[in-house]
Amino acid sequence: MLYGRREGVRKKEVESTITGDTLTIKGETKATEEVRREDYLYQEHRYGAFTRSVTLPSALQSEKAEANFENGILTLTIPGAEEAKPKTIKVKTKGVIEGEKR
């Protein structure tokens, strides 16, 4: 059994970018853990980099994306694009229309 405090990725070690329709999250973790007991010493040095990429739907406003990092959790918020609203076009007529009297 291991005792002591384990740490994850820190805010300054995380980077998120959006290029086109691809979201990329990169990070790096560095941690040293030491546990001293009466009859032993346990030391662990962890290091690792990671990268994850996800293809996003095209109907997003990536320029309005926001990232928050709180209590070790990265939350990305990317609003959806406003849906195109249908536009009604009035049809104008000139001259005589078949079946109608002037």
Buried (B, 14 or more C-beta within 10 A) or exposed (E): EEEEEEEEBBEEEBEBEBEEEEBEBBBBBEBEBEBEEEEEEEEEEEEEEEEEEEEBEEEBEBEEBEBEBEEEEBEEEBEEEEEEEEEEEEEEEEEEEEEEEE
